[in-house]
Amino acid sequence: MDILITGLLLGGTYSLIAMGLNLQYGVARIMNLANGEMLVIGAFAAFWVFTAGQISPILSIVVVAPLAFLLNWLIYRFMLLPLVRRAKSAGQLEVDSILATFGLAFVFVGIMIATFGGEYFTYSYLAEPFVILGETYALNRVVAFVLAAIMCGLLYLWLNKSRPGMAVRAVAVNPESSGLVGINVSRVSAFAFGLGGAVTAVGGTLISTFLTMDASIGVLFTMKALIIVIMGGVGDVRGVIVASLILGLAETAVASLIDPGLTLAAAYFMFILILLFRPQGLFGRRSS
Amino acid sequence: MNGNELRNILLAAAGLGLAALLPLTGSGYLLSLGVTVAMYTVLATSWALFSGPTHYISLATGAFYGLGTYVVAVGIDTLPYPVLLLIAFVAGGVAAGLVGLATLRLSGVYFVIFTLGLAEMIRQLVTWVQNNWGSHRGLYVLTDITEEIIYWELLAAAALVYLVGWWINRSRLGFALRIIGNDEVVAAHCGINTARSKVLLFMVSGSVAALVGGLLAPRWTYIEPAIAFSAMLSFQVVIMALLGGASRLWGPLVGVIPFTLLWEVISGHFPNQTTLLLGVAFLLIVYVIPNGILGRLEQLYRAAREGAG
């Protein structure tokens, strides 16, 4: 029971991060390997604001989200769009964007190490007990979960019920045809990329309330987000949420039953199962 | 074999012979730099054997390398060294085969992601096994193998990789891979078993990486998971190969030498800035020299010839 709830709480926060990556990969078609670094930047901003001014990390979201959106929008507009334009094939764009975002990831890590050092950073926020079904959990995990759930819900509604959301989904399905029906594909892509980055950074802010982070931990979160997106199916919101809950559960189970050092191995195990049996995603249909 | 190829082979042999004389300078620093350069040459060239024609970016070099190192470290007290190297070679091939079978049937993105975390995952598993069933965390590799011997062994491995690469280029397999790299759908329609060709070549590259890991194990003396399975190694190899140019057999060599020297300087003076260097190098490759130094030189050469003619 304890594992179940802790796992679900963790998985809920993961779903926000994976949702960010999903927007970037599903809509803008950029496999953003600097995604985890964006998360660390979000976490670091919260840490900095909290230790400097005792401002609640929840409030810092108001600043983190727009800044992260702007940063990611600029990255797409000035670094990735030229690659999209020069690419002769989807394969070439894939290779180029993978290399470019790797470069970005390392540059981010390098800058963070240079300015703040490589130490672990952690702070204590809402570290109070909270009782669910007779068991106690840390309040910060519960708050992070609730906020992540609200944001996922809003995103889902926005994507499915609003006109701009529909444009985003149209580009995700087929960029060429959406251009034909009067959607400005590169603008929508840049917007989705920025939004994805903002969502991820907010996820980082939430995670930093209960996890200890350091400047180079980003790649681990990139891995997890990638595994979740592949497991859930690219562009599939429902699948991604289910997949992140499964991953959260699996990691918590392995960490508490076998060894806390094996969480990545647990994620890999699920990854292999998915690759072997359902490479199209949990709810995906096999393409003909 | 035509005259051009014969000339290239003679040149390569002469270069190798010249490189083999390095230990005679008697400088320990030069020798240790030579070992590093030779190691990256073998790794980057074997990486490019697979990734050059197919454009699949493998980040698994560190994992196979660590595997080789560990095979030697675990067995050094019970089995003779050459046998261990053979085991490392085979183990690398088998591991690459398994990874390839799981991922290379699908699109390239899955492959990149899978190899990205592979070294870290194996590190976690090895640490876990050692904590629970091993007597201590690290392993000692005590041999009388000197740095000169490691250097010559690496040169021999480099010669082997060049020969294999040259042979693959001429073979049906190499031709098939070039078609796959240009257009996988066309390749499949030509009747090429794309998955099998990719897995086979990935196994070659994995075996070589494991072999290099095994060859370098005596250099470390003390081995623990964090040393053997370094994710940095995979990235360095990718950068060196792409920097030189992965579409030619000797392209990676052109990238290895300047990058190793630069890395030495940066990690010596600004040890915290190595990550930044990696990042800048990646961006440089994508935006400034997408075909590597060699590609750029060929472009200039062609432009100059056209200008003259």
Interface residues (C-beta under 8 A of the other chain):
Chain A: M31 L33 L83 G91 Q92 E94 V95 D96 I98 L99 A100 F102 G103 L104 A105 F106 V107 F108 V109 G110 I111 I113 A114 G118 S216 V219 L220 T222 M223 L226 I227 I230 D259 G261 L262 T263 L264 A265 A267 Y268 F271 I272 L275 L276 P279
Chain B: H55 I57 A102 T103 L106 G108 V109 Y110 V112 I113 F114 L116 G117 E120 M121 Q124 L125 T127 W128 N131 N132 E184 A231 F235 L242 N272 Q273 T275 L276 L277 L278 G279 V280 A281 F282 L283 L284 I285 V286 Y287 P290
